[in-house]
Amino acid sequence: MNKTQYLIEEPIPKLIKELAIPASTGMFFNTMYNVVDTFYAGLISTEAIAALSLSFMIYFLITGFGYGFSSAISALIGNSFGKKKNHLASIYAHKGIGFLVILGVIFSILGYFASPMLFKLLGATDAYLDICLKYINVILFGTIFFMANFALNAILVSKGDTKTYRNSLIFGFFANLALNPLFMYGFWIIPEMGIAGIAFATVLVQFINMFYMLYKVLQTKIIHFDRLEYYLPNLRVYKAFFKQGIPASLNMLTMAFGSIILTYYVTQYGYKAVAGYGIGFRVEQLMLLPALGLSTAVLSLVSNNYGAKQFNRVKEIVMLSLKYGFMISTFGIIFLYVFGKLIVAQFDDDVTVIEYGFNYLLVEVWIFYAYIILFICVSTLQAIKQPKMIFYIGIYRQLIAKAIVSYIIVSYFKLDYIYLFVGMLLMIYSAAIFAYFYTMYKLRVLCNIRV
């Protein structure tokens, strides 16, 4: 049985586990990768942690397009395989790599010139600004490698392979663990780089992983290098990428701007609040990993089964994924209530920073159920080639509602830090409820099934 037949014939619970568990495991090591960066930044200073938090927002702003278009490429390839249009799938794969590499070059250049202004907008000045720029400028240099890996993983996910990316992330974690202190403090002919060394380690890891991912993609026979013109721009194919990918990419872009908006209001409480928020955010991501793994599985499975017109299986995939997600979220809530403060304390010994980080978690854990709904609904809409509403939901929850709620809580009523995140909780649940009912409506209309 070939891989496509496997994805549209094997039992759904088995497939969800086979795809989601490796994806979640990979995401775990990816998050731990960021945790390691935060830990080493803490060895430099609290300002370095805050700089890392600000830099992450700028980086996410750029690579958000990579995530969005990679999910679009996965959906288009998966649909093509489901319809048994293997040649079309191969075209999407070849052009997708070239497309994201070009985006990487463009955004690294734009990011280099725009990042100083954005950092200043977020309150970074003098030495604080210098630390931010030292980190982000190195990251921007490696954007092309991030984008290439997004494209390569999109191809693998469309074939139901989530293990390769998992392996690359596991390698990246352990490599980063060793490379961070090496480049931070210097050794032999390697100069001491400080926070720039943390960024350089990240770029080097991405560069190495790119060759491993390429090797695994070449084994699928979907792409080859026999005719390099296959990678050149094609307006017709790029139009399909834009139609499918722009809503998802703009959604990721709104997430980046939304993070900037939230960070801006967090800065009103001081740089220690920014540091605590940055630590809490990374700890929170650990508990959201199963949701991200499930969303990857849903994208792969729904795109293939929808293309093959296996509509009852599409329904089962979505409903089972929601059920599994809610079960895992309950565990995450309990775990962080018990151990959250202890975990936050491992990154900074400043009592104020610890309190800010833990207070963030006390509220954020209750949003886990809403995140499950949003992630799975977004992946489903992408997989059934109905991505437009993804952008509008993102505009609402990441920009309009977030800006209004943040202004009212912080600037108008001048409430304490924790109430900022209570406002986020209410806003995100409203978006999740709408996303659920809209997705169910689309499945009824397109698949003629009751959900």
C-alpha positions in Angstrom: 0.0 0.0 0.0 1.5 3.4 -1.0 1.6 6.2 1.5 -1.4 8.1 0.0 -3.6 5.0 0.1 -2.5 4.4 3.7 -3.7 7.8 4.7 -7.1 7.3 3.3 -7.7 3.7 4.3 -6.1 3.0 7.7 -8.2 3.5 10.9 -8.3 7.2 11.9 -7.3 6.8 15.6 -4.2 4.9 14.5 -3.3 7.6 11.9 -3.8 10.5 14.3 -1.5 8.9 16.8 1.1 8.0 14.1 1.2 11.6 12.8 0.5 13.6 15.9 2.9 12.0 18.3 6.0 12.5 16.2 4.9 16.0 15.4 4.3 16.8 19.1 7.6 15.2 20.1 9.3 17.4 17.5 7.5 20.5 18.7 8.5 19.6 22.3 12.2 19.7 21.3 11.6 22.8 19.3 10.1 24.5 22.3 12.9 23.2 24.6 15.3 24.6 22.0 13.7 28.1 22.8 13.8 27.3 26.5 17.5 26.6 26.2 18.0 29.9 24.5 16.1 31.7 27.2 18.2 29.9 29.9 21.5 31.0 28.3 20.2 34.5 27.8 19.4 34.6 31.5 23.1 33.8 32.2 23.9 37.1 30.4 21.3 39.3 32.1 17.6 39.9 32.6 17.9 42.5 29.8 19.1 39.8 27.5 16.0 37.7 28.3 13.8 40.7 27.5 15.7 41.3 24.3 15.2 37.7 23.3 11.4 38.2 23.9 11.3 41.3 21.7 13.4 39.7 19.0 11.1 36.7 18.9 8.2 38.9 18.0 10.2 40.4 15.1 11.4 37.0 13.9 7.9 35.6 14.1 6.7 38.6 12.0 9.0 37.4 9.2 8.7 33.7 9.4 5.0 33.8 9.8 4.7 33.9 6.0 6.9 30.8 5.9 4.6 28.9 8.2 1.5 30.0 6.4 2.7 29.2 2.9 4.1 25.9 4.0 0.7 24.7 5.3 -0.8 25.9 2.0 1.8 23.9 0.0 1.0 20.8 2.2 -2.7 21.2 1.5 -2.2 21.5 -2.3 0.1 18.6 -2.5 -2.1 16.4 -0.2 -5.2 17.2 -2.2 -3.4 16.4 -5.4 -2.2 13.0 -4.0 -5.7 12.3 -2.8 -7.0 12.9 -6.3 -4.2 10.7 -7.7 -2.7 13.7 -9.6 0.9 12.8 -8.7 2.5 15.0 -11.4 0.6 18.1 -10.2 1.8 17.3 -6.7 5.4 17.2 -7.9 4.9 20.5 -9.6 3.7 22.1 -6.4 6.6 20.6 -4.5 9.3 21.9 -6.8 7.8 25.4 -7.2 7.1 25.5 -3.4 10.8 25.2 -2.5 11.8 28.0 -4.9 8.9 30.1 -3.8 9.8 30.0 -0.1 13.5 30.5 -0.7 12.7 33.7 -2.6 10.5 34.8 0.3 13.4 34.1 2.7 15.7 36.4 0.8 13.1 39.2 0.5 12.1 39.1 4.2 15.7 38.9 5.5 16.4 42.2 3.6 13.2 43.9 4.8 13.7 42.7 8.3 17.2 44.1 8.5 16.1 47.6 7.7 12.8 47.5 9.6 13.9 45.8 12.9 15.5 48.9 14.5 12.3 50.9 14.1 10.2 48.1 15.4 12.4 47.6 18.5 12.3 51.3 19.2 8.5 51.2 18.9 8.5 48.4 21.6 10.6 50.6 23.9 14.1 49.3 23.3 16.8 52.1 23.5 20.5 52.4 24.1 22.2 49.2 25.3 18.9 47.3 25.3 18.4 48.1 21.6 21.9 47.1 20.9 21.4 43.7 22.4 18.2 43.2 20.4 19.9 44.1 17.2 22.9 41.9 17.8 20.6 38.9 18.1 18.0 39.6 15.4 20.6 40.5 12.7 22.2 37.1 12.8 18.8 35.4 12.8 17.8 37.4 9.7 20.9 36.2 7.9 19.6 32.6 8.3 16.0 33.3 7.3 16.6 31.5 3.9 17.5 28.3 5.7 14.3 28.5 7.9 12.2 29.0 4.8 13.9 26.1 2.9 13.1 23.8 5.9 9.5 25.0 5.9 9.1 24.0 2.2 10.8 20.7 2.7 8.7 19.8 5.7 5.5 20.8 3.8 6.3 18.1 1.2 6.9 15.5 3.9 3.8 16.4 5.9 1.7 16.1 2.7 2.9 12.5 2.5 2.2 11.8 6.2 5.8 12.0 7.3 6.1 13.9 10.6 9.0 11.8 11.8 11.7 13.5 9.7 11.0 17.0 11.1 10.8 15.5 14.6 14.3 14.0 14.1 15.6 17.3 12.9 14.2 19.1 15.9 15.6 16.6 18.3 19.0 17.0 16.7 18.6 20.7 16.8 17.9 20.7 20.5 21.0 18.8 21.5 23.2 20.7 19.0 21.9 24.0 20.4 22.6 22.8 23.9 26.2 22.4 23.0 26.7 25.3 20.6 25.1 28.0 22.7 27.8 28.2 25.3 30.5 27.6 22.6 29.5 30.7 20.7 28.4 32.8 23.7 31.7 32.5 25.5 34.1 31.5 22.7 36.6 28.7 22.5 40.0 28.5 20.8 39.6 30.3 17.4 35.8 31.0 18.0 35.4 34.5 19.4 33.1 35.4 22.3 29.8 36.5 20.7 27.5 37.0 23.7 23.8 37.0 22.7 24.8 37.0 19.0 26.3 33.6 19.7 22.8 32.2 20.6 21.5 33.4 17.3 24.5 32.0 15.4 24.0 28.6 16.9 20.3 28.7 15.7 21.3 29.6 12.1 24.0 26.8 12.0 21.5 24.2 13.3 19.0 25.3 10.6 21.7 25.1 7.9 22.6 21.5 8.9 19.0 20.4 9.2 18.3 21.7 5.7 20.5 19.0 4.1 19.0 16.3 6.2 15.5 17.4 5.3 16.5 17.6 1.6 17.9 14.1 1.7 14.6 12.7 3.1 12.5 14.6 0.5 14.7 13.3 -2.3 13.9 9.8 -1.1 10.2 10.3 -1.7 11.0 10.9 -5.5 8.6 13.9 -5.4 11.4 16.3 -6.3 14.6 15.9 -8.2 17.4 18.0 -9.8 17.2 16.7 -13.3 15.7 19.9 -14.6 16.5 23.0 -12.5 13.8 25.0 -14.3 11.3 23.1 -12.3 12.2 25.3 -9.4 11.9 28.6 -11.4 8.9 30.9 -10.8 5.7 30.0 -12.5 2.9 32.6 -12.3 0.1 30.0 -12.6 1.4 27.9 -9.7 2.3 30.9 -7.7 -1.2 32.1 -8.1 -2.4 28.9 -6.5 0.1 29.4 -3.7 -1.1 32.9 -3.1 -4.8 31.9 -3.2 -4.3 29.1 -0.7 -1.5 30.6 1.3 -2.2 34.4 1.7 -5.0 33.9 4.2 -3.0 31.6 6.3 0.1 33.7 6.0 -1.7 36.9 6.8 -3.2 35.0 9.8 0.4 34.3 10.9 1.2 37.9 10.2 -1.6 39.1 12.4 -0.3 36.7 15.1 3.1 38.4 14.8 1.5 41.9 15.0 -0.8 40.7 17.8 2.3 39.6 19.7 3.9 43.0 19.2 0.7 44.7 20.4 0.6 42.5 23.5 4.3 43.0 24.2 3.9 46.7 23.8 1.2 46.8 26.6 3.3 44.4 28.7 6.2 46.9 28.5 4.0 49.4 30.3 4.7 47.3 33.5 8.5 47.4 33.0 11.2 45.3 31.5 10.9 42.7 34.3 7.3 42.2 33.2 8.6 41.6 29.7 11.1 39.1 31.0 8.5 37.3 33.0 6.0 37.3 30.1 8.7 35.9 27.8 9.6 33.1 30.2 5.9 32.3 30.9 5.1 32.3 27.2 7.8 29.7 26.5 6.7 27.5 29.4 3.1 27.7 28.1 4.2 26.5 24.7 5.3 23.2 26.2 1.8 22.4 27.1 0.5 23.5 23.7 2.7 21.0 21.8 0.1 18.2 21.5 -2.3 20.8 20.0 0.3 21.7 17.4 1.0 18.1 16.7 -2.7 17.4 16.3 -3.1 20.3 13.9 -0.3 18.9 11.8 -1.9 15.5 11.7 -5.3 17.1 10.8 -3.7 19.1 7.9 -2.1 16.0 6.4 -5.1 13.6 6.9 -7.9 15.9 6.0 -6.2 17.2 2.8 -5.6 13.7 1.6 -9.0 12.3 2.5 -10.9 15.4 1.3 -9.1 15.1 -2.1 -10.1 11.4 -2.2 -13.7 12.4 -1.3 -13.6 10.3 1.9 -15.9 12.8 3.7 -17.0 10.6 6.6 -13.3 10.1 7.4 -12.8 13.9 7.3 -15.6 14.2 10.0 -14.0 11.5 12.2 -10.6 13.1 11.9 -11.8 16.5 13.1 -14.0 15.2 16.0 -11.5 12.7 17.3 -8.7 15.4 17.2 -10.9 17.8 19.3 -11.6 15.0 21.8 -7.9 14.1 22.1 -7.0 17.8 22.4 -9.4 18.5 25.3 -8.1 15.4 27.2 -4.5 16.6 26.9 -5.3 20.2 27.7 -6.9 19.1 31.1 -3.6 17.4 32.0 -1.7 20.6 31.0 -3.8 22.8 33.2 -3.2 20.6 36.2 0.5 20.3 35.6 1.2 24.0 35.2 -0.9 24.9 38.3 1.2 22.5 40.3 4.7 23.0 38.8 4.4 26.3 36.9 6.1 28.6 39.4 8.9 26.1 40.0 9.6 25.9 36.2 9.6 29.7 35.8 12.0 30.1 38.6 14.6 28.0 36.7 15.1 30.9 34.2 15.5 33.9 36.5 16.0 34.2 40.2 14.4 37.7 40.4 11.3 37.3 42.6 9.4 40.0 40.6 10.2 38.3 37.2 9.0 34.9 38.7 5.8 36.4 39.9 5.1 38.0 36.5 5.8 34.7 34.7 3.6 32.6 37.0 0.7 35.1 37.0 0.8 34.9 33.2 0.5 31.1 33.4 -2.3 31.2 36.0 -4.6 32.8 33.4 -3.2 31.4 30.1 -3.7 27.7 31.0 -7.4 28.2 30.9 -7.1 29.2 27.2 -5.8 25.8 26.2 -9.2 24.4 25.2 -9.8 27.5 23.0 -6.4 27.0 21.3 -7.3 23.3 20.6 -10.4 24.4 18.8 -8.6 27.2 16.8 -5.6 25.1 15.8 -7.7 22.2 14.5 -10.3 24.4 12.8 -7.6 26.4 11.0 -5.9 23.2 9.8 -9.2 21.8 8.6 -10.1 24.9 6.7 -6.7 24.9 5.1 -7.0 21.3 4.2 -10.4 21.6 2.5 -9.1 24.7 0.6 -11.3 27.2 2.4 -8.7 29.4 4.0 -10.3 32.9 3.6 -12.0 33.0 7.0 -8.7 32.1 8.7 -7.4 35.5 8.0 -10.6 37.3 9.3 -10.5 35.3 12.5 -6.9 36.3 12.9 -7.7 40.0 12.3 -10.3 39.9 15.0 -8.4 38.0 17.7 -4.9 39.2 17.0 -5.4 42.9 16.0 -8.8 44.5 16.6 -10.0 42.8 19.7 -6.5 42.5 21.2 -5.7 46.2 20.7 -9.1 47.3 22.1 -9.0 45.0 25.1 -5.4 45.8 25.9 -6.0 49.6 25.7 -9.1 49.4 27.9 -7.4 47.3 30.6 -3.9 48.9 30.6 -4.3 52.5 29.4 -7.9 53.3 30.3 -8.6 51.5 33.6 -4.9 51.0 34.5 -5.5 47.5 35.9 -2.9 45.1 37.2 -0.8 43.0 34.9 -2.8 39.8 35.4 -6.0 41.4 34.1 -4.4 42.0 30.7 -4.4 38.2 30.2 -7.9 37.8 31.6 -9.0 40.0 28.8 -7.1 37.9 26.3 -8.8 34.8 27.6 -12.3 36.2 26.9 -11.3 37.4 23.5 -9.7 34.1 22.4 -12.7 32.1 23.5 -15.0 34.2 21.4 -12.8 33.6 18.4 -12.6 29.9 19.0 -16.4 29.5 19.3 -16.9 31.3 16.0 -14.2 29.2 14.3 -15.8 26.0 15.4 -19.3 26.8 14.1 -17.9 28.2 10.9 -15.8 25.1 10.2 -18.7 22.8 11.0 -20.9 24.8 8.5 -18.2 24.5 5.8 -18.0 20.7 6.3 -21.8 20.4 6.0 -21.8 22.4 2.8 -18.8 20.9 1.1 -18.9 17.3 2.3 -22.7 17.0 2.8 -22.2 15.5 6.2 -23.7 16.4 9.5 -21.2 17.4 12.2 
